[in-house]
Amino acid sequence: MPLNSSLKQQSSVSKQPRLVLANIFAFPPHRDTLGGTAYFIVENESNILVDCPAWDEINQAFLRENGGVRLLFLTHRGAIAKAREIQEATGCDILIQEQEAYLLPGLKLTVFEREFAVSDRLKAFWTPGHSPGSSCLYDTGSGGVLFTGRHLLPNREGVPVPQRTPKTFHWPRQINSVKSIIDRFSPSTLQYICPAANTGFLRGKGSIDRAFEQLTNLDLAVCLQNQENRAVETASIQTKPGWCAG
């Protein structure tokens, strides 16, 4: 096989979505969402996209071959990317929190205020802070999987933390939303987190495991106090023994 052809084949394989948990695939990060990672949940005949993957031939073929898309769930405004093109191509509905819906004029939307039952297995709920309409999607499979968008991201040690950036809408609300997740779940109902960015810090793992345990190790009071310290917004701060990025 010619070298150029071999390299193209390897590149094509590397860009394929990969299975990260049972019935859950992760797409490679892409520039349209500033390095964001989208996911595909195979649920019988009700397949669901979580955020927008790169809308290229590889991903389009993958979705067709796996039964198409019924619903596109958007975790935050930064994940919108090619939502219009995806809906036009697949006919899927789009689920988004009501405060972000105005960013998608003319599209077929389902909006929610606080919670929305997608199916017996899946529920969306509002976690404001990173953006006004930032939301998570919970899947009861595999011991509990939470798709957090950019609400919770792995730090350099792979620990899920809230991360304050110049674009953060409201840091105290984001911290309160983390607390609401801890209050909502338990070790038996939240095993994994699938974040929408920083997946390179997972060092080949497709998700963050022991999710609830790691969240309860966060010192949210320290996180909140760090809101004024912009100079360390990408740093990791050891707490009790948890971590937080403020």
Backbone bond lengths (Angstrom), bond angles and torsions (degrees), N, CA, C in turn:
res aa  C-N    CA-C-N  psi(-1)  N-CA   C-N-CA  omega(-1)  CA-C   N-CA-C  phi
1 M - - - 1.467 - - 1.528 108.60 -
2 P 1.331 119.87 131.60 1.455 122.05 178.34 1.518 110.75 -57.18
3 L 1.349 116.62 149.14 1.461 121.23 -176.34 1.521 111.54 -58.97
4 N 1.338 117.04 -45.94 1.460 119.90 -178.48 1.509 111.15 -60.57
5 S 1.343 117.40 -40.37 1.460 121.28 178.99 1.516 110.50 -64.94
6 S 1.332 117.15 -40.23 1.464 120.97 178.74 1.516 111.41 -63.79
7 L 1.330 116.39 -43.20 1.459 119.76 179.47 1.521 111.34 -64.17
8 K 1.333 116.54 -39.73 1.468 119.82 178.31 1.520 110.99 -63.28
9 Q 1.351 116.68 -39.70 1.454 120.45 179.82 1.525 110.52 -65.67
10 Q 1.354 117.07 -42.86 1.454 120.35 178.12 1.525 110.90 -62.81
11 S 1.336 116.18 -41.27 1.456 120.46 179.22 1.516 111.01 -62.58
12 S 1.358 116.22 -41.05 1.458 120.59 179.21 1.526 111.08 -62.65
13 V 1.344 116.29 -42.64 1.465 119.88 179.66 1.526 110.57 -64.27
14 S 1.347 117.05 -41.73 1.460 120.92 -178.03 1.517 112.22 -65.06
15 K 1.340 117.61 -23.66 1.454 121.08 -178.81 1.521 112.68 -91.61
16 Q 1.317 117.94 -2.19 1.457 120.64 179.63 1.527 110.70 -71.29
17 P 1.333 117.77 143.19 1.474 119.27 171.93 1.522 109.47 -58.40
18 R 1.336 116.79 146.88 1.459 119.47 -178.99 1.515 111.00 -123.28
19 L 1.326 114.83 147.16 1.461 121.09 179.13 1.523 108.94 -71.59
20 V 1.342 117.18 124.22 1.464 120.78 -179.05 1.521 112.44 -112.13
21 L 1.325 117.15 -28.16 1.464 123.72 174.06 1.522 106.30 -148.22
22 A 1.313 116.99 171.13 1.460 119.47 -179.15 1.527 110.54 -55.45
23 N 1.326 116.13 121.46 1.468 123.26 177.36 1.526 114.12 66.69
24 I 1.328 117.66 16.22 1.465 120.75 179.68 1.531 109.19 -127.23
25 F 1.329 115.53 124.36 1.459 122.31 178.68 1.527 109.57 -112.90
26 A 1.320 116.09 145.35 1.466 121.99 174.56 1.517 109.47 -110.72
27 F 1.324 115.97 135.31 1.459 121.71 175.05 1.528 109.22 -88.97
28 P 1.320 117.61 152.76 1.465 119.77 176.26 1.530 110.88 -61.58
29 P 1.331 118.18 146.50 1.473 120.89 173.95 1.526 110.40 -57.74
30 H 1.334 115.99 151.06 1.467 118.33 -177.91 1.521 110.63 -147.58
31 R 1.328 114.50 162.40 1.459 121.23 -170.10 1.522 113.47 -71.13
32 D 1.350 118.59 -27.69 1.461 120.08 -176.45 1.527 112.36 -61.58
33 T 1.335 116.74 -26.14 1.465 121.34 177.86 1.526 110.57 -115.54
34 L 1.333 116.62 26.86 1.468 122.72 177.87 1.523 111.35 55.25
35 G 1.318 115.18 49.70 1.459 120.26 178.18 1.509 114.44 82.87
36 G 1.325 117.47 19.56 1.460 121.21 -178.51 1.526 112.69 -75.82
37 T 1.331 114.88 152.71 1.463 122.93 176.65 1.519 109.41 -109.80
38 A 1.316 117.07 125.89 1.464 122.81 175.24 1.525 109.36 -103.16
39 Y 1.326 116.12 161.73 1.466 121.83 -177.11 1.521 110.34 -130.76
40 F 1.324 114.90 158.71 1.465 122.44 178.40 1.520 107.64 -130.19
41 I 1.332 115.97 119.50 1.466 122.20 -179.78 1.520 108.31 -103.65
42 V 1.317 116.41 120.87 1.461 121.67 178.37 1.523 107.47 -92.73
43 E 1.323 115.52 109.93 1.469 121.37 -177.08 1.523 109.31 -126.84
44 N 1.312 116.01 87.51 1.462 121.46 -175.86 1.532 108.37 53.76
45 E 1.317 117.50 -117.48 1.463 120.37 178.52 1.526 111.48 -105.69
46 S 1.325 115.99 15.41 1.462 120.73 -177.28 1.526 109.90 -115.85
47 N 1.304 116.07 63.91 1.455 120.50 -175.80 1.531 111.60 -70.27
48 I 1.343 115.51 141.73 1.453 120.80 -172.67 1.526 110.24 -129.09
49 L 1.321 115.41 130.35 1.456 122.04 170.56 1.525 108.82 -91.68
50 V 1.315 116.50 134.62 1.463 121.28 172.17 1.519 106.76 -108.69
51 D 1.319 116.05 106.88 1.458 124.50 -174.49 1.528 111.16 69.73
52 C 1.316 115.15 171.14 1.470 120.11 -171.89 1.522 111.84 -95.86
53 P 1.320 117.29 122.97 1.458 119.39 171.51 1.527 109.93 -78.51
54 A 1.326 116.53 172.09 1.464 119.26 170.98 1.521 107.60 -58.03
55 W 1.334 116.43 133.11 1.463 119.07 -175.14 1.527 108.77 -94.24
56 D 1.338 115.35 70.93 1.461 121.69 -177.59 1.534 109.80 -114.48
57 E 1.323 115.91 177.25 1.462 120.59 -175.82 1.531 112.43 -62.52
58 I 1.317 117.05 -37.27 1.466 120.18 -178.89 1.523 110.56 -62.94
59 N 1.315 117.48 -48.80 1.465 120.41 -177.80 1.523 111.94 -71.28
60 Q 1.312 116.91 -36.26 1.466 119.04 177.70 1.529 110.49 -63.42
61 A 1.326 116.86 -43.33 1.464 120.41 178.64 1.520 110.96 -65.07
62 F 1.324 116.65 -40.89 1.465 120.50 178.96 1.528 110.99 -59.54
63 L 1.314 117.44 -45.14 1.465 120.62 -178.81 1.527 111.16 -66.48
64 R 1.334 117.05 -41.60 1.467 119.41 177.21 1.525 111.07 -60.89
65 E 1.314 116.33 -44.46 1.469 120.91 -176.83 1.522 112.66 -68.49
66 N 1.317 116.83 -18.45 1.462 120.69 -178.80 1.523 113.18 -109.89
67 G 1.314 116.25 22.93 1.461 120.00 170.78 1.505 116.43 99.08
68 G 1.334 117.66 4.51 1.454 119.55 177.61 1.517 113.26 79.61
69 V 1.329 115.98 -171.69 1.460 122.71 -175.11 1.522 109.55 -125.42
70 R 1.324 116.75 127.48 1.459 120.58 174.79 1.522 111.54 -91.80
71 L 1.336 115.66 -36.86 1.464 120.19 -172.99 1.523 110.17 -142.35
72 L 1.322 115.52 138.48 1.460 122.62 170.73 1.521 107.55 -111.31
73 F 1.338 116.14 116.50 1.468 121.25 177.08 1.515 108.69 -101.39
74 L 1.333 115.98 127.11 1.464 121.11 -178.70 1.526 109.71 -106.78
75 T 1.331 116.25 120.47 1.455 120.39 -175.67 1.529 112.81 -78.03
76 H 1.327 117.62 -24.07 1.462 121.18 -179.15 1.521 108.43 -169.14
77 R 1.309 115.98 167.47 1.466 121.36 -173.70 1.530 113.21 -62.66
78 G 1.323 117.06 -29.07 1.449 119.59 -179.75 1.511 114.48 -71.02
79 A 1.332 116.91 -8.08 1.467 121.41 -178.90 1.526 112.67 -100.77
80 I 1.337 117.25 5.86 1.466 120.46 -174.70 1.526 111.71 -66.95
81 A 1.320 117.63 -48.16 1.470 122.94 174.63 1.532 112.16 42.22
82 K 1.344 116.72 -116.52 1.464 122.22 -175.44 1.535 111.51 -97.05
83 A 1.326 117.47 38.77 1.471 120.35 -178.57 1.532 111.72 -58.55
84 R 1.314 116.65 -39.47 1.469 120.19 -179.52 1.530 110.41 -62.42
85 E 1.325 116.19 -47.29 1.461 120.23 -179.53 1.526 111.65 -64.75
86 I 1.321 116.51 -36.67 1.469 120.18 179.47 1.526 110.55 -66.30
87 Q 1.325 116.72 -42.61 1.463 118.78 178.55 1.530 111.07 -65.91
88 E 1.309 117.02 -42.03 1.464 120.01 179.72 1.521 111.31 -62.65
89 A 1.324 117.38 -36.73 1.465 120.76 -176.80 1.519 113.42 -80.84
90 T 1.329 117.23 -32.60 1.473 120.27 -172.83 1.521 114.02 -108.61
91 G 1.347 117.22 -19.45 1.453 120.47 -175.46 1.516 113.69 75.35
92 C 1.322 117.39 12.95 1.464 120.42 -176.99 1.519 111.63 -72.24
93 D 1.315 115.38 155.86 1.460 121.53 169.53 1.524 107.50 -81.13
94 I 1.334 116.68 160.98 1.458 121.84 176.76 1.517 108.23 -122.02
95 L 1.331 115.53 127.41 1.463 121.89 178.31 1.524 108.38 -107.87
96 I 1.341 116.10 127.44 1.453 120.69 -176.59 1.525 109.28 -151.75
97 Q 1.316 116.99 148.38 1.461 120.52 176.91 1.527 109.45 -65.68
98 E 1.317 116.33 145.35 1.460 120.86 -167.80 1.537 113.84 -59.64
99 Q 1.330 118.52 -27.85 1.464 119.97 -176.77 1.530 113.82 -77.13
100 E 1.336 116.63 -9.60 1.453 119.93 176.94 1.536 111.55 -106.17
101 A 1.332 116.64 -7.89 1.467 120.53 -170.50 1.525 113.08 -63.38
102 Y 1.332 117.35 -30.03 1.465 119.73 -177.28 1.527 112.20 -63.56
103 L 1.327 116.88 -16.52 1.458 120.71 -179.89 1.525 113.17 -77.87
104 L 1.344 116.44 -4.16 1.457 121.12 -178.45 1.531 110.82 -125.89
105 P 1.317 118.07 60.24 1.466 120.11 -177.85 1.526 111.83 -65.37
106 G 1.330 114.68 140.84 1.453 119.80 174.59 1.513 115.14 83.01
107 L 1.346 118.21 -0.64 1.463 120.42 179.12 1.529 110.94 -99.95
108 K 1.316 114.80 158.39 1.461 120.91 177.06 1.519 108.55 -78.88
109 L 1.344 116.33 111.48 1.453 121.12 -174.50 1.516 112.06 -122.76
110 T 1.313 115.19 149.26 1.456 122.70 162.70 1.515 105.80 -114.04
111 V 1.325 117.08 122.78 1.459 120.75 -177.85 1.525 109.41 -113.98
112 F 1.307 115.64 153.45 1.459 120.12 177.92 1.517 109.64 -138.14
113 E 1.334 116.10 159.72 1.455 120.73 179.71 1.527 110.95 -93.52
114 R 1.334 116.97 -62.32 1.467 119.74 -176.14 1.531 112.92 -115.82
115 E 1.332 117.09 -45.60 1.463 120.13 -179.00 1.518 109.42 -142.37
116 F 1.344 114.67 155.72 1.462 119.88 177.24 1.519 108.56 -150.63
117 A 1.343 116.25 123.25 1.463 121.24 177.80 1.524 108.77 -83.51
118 V 1.323 116.16 109.05 1.455 121.35 179.31 1.521 110.24 -75.23
119 S 1.325 115.70 -40.10 1.465 122.66 178.41 1.520 107.33 -162.08
120 D 1.320 116.82 -176.54 1.466 119.74 176.49 1.523 111.52 -62.36
121 R 1.305 115.80 -24.24 1.467 121.31 -175.62 1.524 113.38 -98.03
122 L 1.327 118.23 -23.67 1.460 121.84 -169.34 1.525 111.89 -125.37
123 K 1.338 115.15 137.03 1.465 120.59 176.89 1.530 109.53 -140.00
124 A 1.340 115.58 134.59 1.457 121.90 174.72 1.523 108.86 -98.68
125 F 1.338 116.56 144.43 1.464 119.33 175.04 1.524 110.22 -148.03
126 W 1.318 114.58 151.24 1.456 124.49 -173.04 1.523 111.16 -78.00
127 T 1.338 116.68 129.53 1.467 122.40 177.17 1.523 108.40 -134.51
128 P 1.325 118.44 73.08 1.463 121.47 -173.62 1.525 112.16 -66.27
129 G 1.317 115.07 156.48 1.455 120.99 177.38 1.508 110.93 144.70
130 H 1.318 115.73 -65.70 1.466 118.33 177.00 1.531 109.74 -58.22
131 S 1.315 116.36 -45.43 1.459 123.34 170.63 1.525 106.45 -139.39
132 P 1.331 118.28 166.86 1.470 119.15 -178.23 1.526 113.64 -57.81
133 G 1.327 116.67 -36.71 1.458 120.44 -177.16 1.514 113.95 -109.36
134 S 1.312 117.75 20.37 1.470 121.03 178.79 1.524 110.16 -54.14
135 S 1.323 116.82 133.95 1.463 122.13 -174.84 1.525 110.76 -143.46
136 C 1.308 115.35 159.30 1.462 121.86 176.97 1.523 109.59 -118.52
137 L 1.319 115.92 158.28 1.456 122.40 175.07 1.519 107.94 -121.78
138 Y 1.342 116.44 126.97 1.457 121.60 -178.44 1.516 110.45 -108.19
139 D 1.327 115.39 133.09 1.466 123.80 179.28 1.525 107.29 -118.88
140 T 1.318 117.21 125.38 1.468 120.50 -177.42 1.523 112.94 -74.27
141 G 1.334 117.91 -12.08 1.461 120.24 -178.76 1.515 112.72 -69.32
142 S 1.337 116.23 162.39 1.470 123.82 175.07 1.524 113.17 57.32
143 G 1.319 117.18 29.98 1.455 120.02 179.97 1.512 114.08 83.74
144 G 1.336 116.85 6.45 1.456 121.85 178.96 1.515 111.88 105.79
145 V 1.338 116.12 115.45 1.466 122.17 -178.81 1.522 107.98 -125.13
146 L 1.328 116.93 130.05 1.460 121.52 178.93 1.526 109.61 -115.84
147 F 1.334 115.28 120.77 1.456 122.14 173.98 1.523 106.39 -90.68
148 T 1.333 116.56 110.71 1.459 120.54 -167.61 1.524 114.66 -100.65
149 G 1.328 118.59 -0.05 1.457 117.91 -174.28 1.516 109.44 57.98
150 R 1.333 116.87 -134.54 1.472 120.71 176.11 1.525 111.54 -102.72
151 H 1.312 116.72 13.15 1.465 121.01 177.67 1.525 110.94 -67.25
152 L 1.314 117.32 -42.09 1.464 123.35 175.05 1.527 107.83 -130.79
153 L 1.322 116.43 127.98 1.457 121.34 -178.13 1.527 109.68 -131.55
154 P 1.329 117.50 152.64 1.464 118.81 175.76 1.527 110.95 -71.33
155 N 1.343 115.97 138.93 1.459 119.18 170.81 1.531 108.56 -86.53
156 R 1.302 117.70 -168.15 1.466 120.46 -175.36 1.526 112.65 -65.62
157 E 1.317 116.93 -20.36 1.459 120.59 176.71 1.526 112.54 -92.53
158 G 1.338 116.72 2.61 1.457 120.93 179.80 1.508 113.91 81.31
159 V 1.333 117.08 12.89 1.468 122.26 -178.90 1.526 109.34 -89.24
160 P 1.339 119.22 133.84 1.468 120.61 179.70 1.531 110.85 -73.25
161 V 1.329 116.68 124.33 1.462 121.59 -178.34 1.524 109.74 -141.95
162 P 1.334 117.31 153.98 1.462 119.58 167.46 1.523 107.85 -74.46
163 Q 1.313 116.63 140.35 1.463 119.91 -178.24 1.520 110.19 -126.60
164 R 1.314 115.28 122.87 1.455 120.88 -179.99 1.520 109.63 -86.50
165 T 1.316 116.91 129.57 1.456 122.51 178.07 1.530 108.39 -127.74
166 P 1.322 117.75 170.75 1.471 119.33 176.79 1.527 113.57 -58.88
167 K 1.331 117.27 -21.42 1.462 120.76 -178.90 1.523 113.56 -95.64
168 T 1.326 117.63 0.55 1.465 120.17 179.38 1.527 109.86 -59.07
169 F 1.317 116.31 129.97 1.472 121.38 -177.37 1.525 111.10 -71.45
170 H 1.352 117.59 -51.38 1.468 120.33 -174.51 1.530 108.43 -154.86
171 W 1.328 115.97 101.95 1.461 120.53 -174.41 1.534 113.59 -62.92
172 P 1.328 121.24 -47.61 1.472 119.08 177.73 1.523 113.42 -57.78
173 R 1.336 116.77 -38.32 1.472 118.57 177.35 1.526 110.96 -66.04
174 Q 1.324 116.47 -35.90 1.456 118.48 178.15 1.528 110.56 -64.09
175 I 1.326 117.05 -42.28 1.467 120.26 177.53 1.527 110.37 -63.05
176 N 1.326 117.29 -42.33 1.468 120.23 176.97 1.525 111.68 -61.70
177 S 1.330 116.55 -35.30 1.465 119.70 178.62 1.527 111.42 -68.46
178 V 1.336 116.74 -34.16 1.464 119.12 174.64 1.519 109.61 -63.70
179 K 1.322 116.67 -44.14 1.463 120.34 178.03 1.530 111.44 -59.49
180 S 1.336 116.20 -38.80 1.464 119.33 -179.27 1.529 111.14 -65.88
181 I 1.324 117.16 -32.17 1.464 120.34 176.09 1.521 110.23 -67.36
182 I 1.326 116.87 -43.70 1.463 120.67 178.52 1.529 110.13 -61.87
183 D 1.334 116.93 -40.94 1.467 120.67 179.27 1.522 112.26 -67.62
184 R 1.319 116.93 -30.46 1.458 121.80 -174.90 1.529 112.59 -76.83
185 F 1.333 117.02 -34.28 1.456 120.57 -170.16 1.526 112.43 -112.67
186 S 1.314 115.24 -177.91 1.464 123.00 -179.94 1.529 107.75 -148.66
187 P 1.336 118.29 171.39 1.467 119.02 178.14 1.531 113.53 -57.83
188 S 1.311 117.38 -27.66 1.467 120.48 -178.05 1.524 113.21 -86.46
189 T 1.345 117.35 -12.92 1.468 119.55 -177.44 1.524 113.47 -113.25
190 L 1.336 118.25 -7.61 1.460 119.98 179.48 1.523 109.62 -137.65
191 Q 1.332 115.31 97.60 1.456 120.93 -178.37 1.519 112.62 -100.06
192 Y 1.346 117.31 -33.34 1.464 120.52 -172.75 1.524 111.89 -132.25
193 I 1.324 115.58 149.84 1.462 123.41 168.65 1.530 108.02 -120.59
194 C 1.338 115.47 133.38 1.463 121.92 172.69 1.524 107.29 -111.93
195 P 1.332 117.67 101.23 1.463 121.08 -176.26 1.524 112.09 -84.22
196 A 1.332 115.74 161.02 1.463 120.25 -177.12 1.523 113.74 -94.76
197 A 1.318 117.71 5.88 1.463 120.40 178.47 1.526 109.39 -163.21
198 N 1.328 115.90 173.54 1.477 122.69 179.51 1.524 112.71 60.64
199 T 1.320 117.84 23.22 1.465 119.78 -176.23 1.527 112.30 -67.82
200 G 1.321 117.17 -17.11 1.449 119.47 175.16 1.521 112.35 -63.54
201 F 1.336 117.20 -26.90 1.461 121.08 178.23 1.531 112.60 -71.54
202 L 1.328 117.37 -8.93 1.468 120.61 178.88 1.520 111.83 -83.43
203 R 1.328 116.38 -5.18 1.469 122.55 173.40 1.528 112.67 52.93
204 G 1.322 114.28 51.86 1.454 120.09 175.57 1.509 114.73 92.32
205 K 1.319 117.68 -17.55 1.462 119.72 176.21 1.527 108.46 -73.25
206 G 1.309 116.27 147.87 1.451 119.20 -178.45 1.507 114.19 -88.56
207 S 1.333 117.41 -7.01 1.457 121.06 -176.81 1.523 108.98 -160.29
208 I 1.328 115.63 171.25 1.466 121.98 175.17 1.519 107.71 -95.52
209 D 1.325 118.00 120.71 1.460 119.46 179.99 1.533 110.69 -96.56
210 R 1.313 116.48 173.55 1.470 123.08 -174.28 1.537 109.39 50.20
211 A 1.327 115.54 43.84 1.461 121.58 -170.27 1.522 112.36 -60.66
212 F 1.327 117.86 -50.00 1.464 119.45 -176.50 1.521 110.53 -64.11
213 E 1.312 116.86 -44.10 1.465 120.69 179.28 1.524 111.22 -57.04
214 Q 1.327 116.12 -43.82 1.453 119.43 -178.39 1.527 112.05 -69.59
215 L 1.325 117.50 -34.92 1.459 119.80 177.52 1.528 111.62 -66.62
216 T 1.322 116.98 -38.59 1.462 119.24 -179.49 1.526 112.01 -69.95
217 N 1.326 118.11 -15.63 1.463 120.96 176.06 1.531 113.10 -82.48
218 L 1.326 116.80 -8.49 1.461 119.90 177.70 1.524 110.28 -71.93
219 D 1.308 116.54 137.89 1.462 121.41 171.84 1.524 107.39 -95.93
220 L 1.322 116.02 95.72 1.462 120.35 -173.59 1.519 112.21 -69.02
221 A 1.328 117.97 -25.97 1.470 120.21 176.34 1.524 109.77 -65.17
222 V 1.317 116.62 -40.64 1.466 120.38 177.22 1.519 110.02 -65.96
223 C 1.335 116.34 -41.63 1.464 120.10 177.54 1.526 110.54 -56.33
224 L 1.324 116.14 -45.75 1.457 120.57 -177.50 1.522 111.14 -65.51
225 Q 1.310 117.47 -40.73 1.461 121.63 -179.80 1.525 111.60 -63.69
226 N 1.320 115.86 -27.15 1.462 119.70 -177.10 1.523 113.11 -79.31
227 Q 1.324 117.41 1.14 1.461 119.23 -173.98 1.522 112.97 -62.76
228 E 1.321 118.83 -25.73 1.452 120.18 -178.94 1.523 113.09 -87.54
229 N 1.328 115.28 -10.26 1.460 118.71 -174.47 1.518 110.61 -93.51
230 R 1.309 117.66 77.31 1.462 122.22 -176.79 1.525 112.31 -65.29
231 A 1.290 116.66 -24.26 1.458 119.54 -176.36 1.521 112.66 -65.71
232 V 1.339 116.83 -20.03 1.460 119.41 -178.06 1.518 111.27 -114.71
233 E 1.326 117.51 26.97 1.453 120.18 -173.32 1.520 113.12 -63.24
234 T 1.341 118.36 -20.98 1.460 119.95 177.68 1.516 112.30 -110.30
235 A 1.324 116.18 6.32 1.465 119.42 -179.61 1.519 110.14 -86.63
236 S 1.327 116.22 163.92 1.459 122.12 176.35 1.520 108.61 -109.92
237 I 1.329 116.22 133.39 1.451 121.55 -175.33 1.519 108.68 -118.17
238 Q 1.333 117.62 119.70 1.460 120.59 -178.33 1.525 109.14 -75.24
239 T 1.351 113.68 139.04 1.466 117.93 -178.35 1.517 109.81 -124.60
240 K 1.328 120.82 -106.39 1.455 120.34 -161.10 1.531 118.85 -124.10
241 P 1.278 127.38 31.21 1.448 131.90 17.61 1.511 112.75 -103.95
242 G 1.304 118.44 28.90 1.459 120.73 -177.58 1.505 112.46 -75.08
243 W 1.333 114.43 -170.71 1.470 120.10 -175.21 1.522 108.82 -136.78
244 C 1.307 114.34 159.98 1.457 119.88 173.58 1.503 108.50 -155.46
245 A 1.314 116.18 144.12 1.469 119.95 174.55 1.511 107.81 -113.40
246 G 1.309 116.24 118.80 1.450 119.50 -176.83 1.504 113.23 -117.81
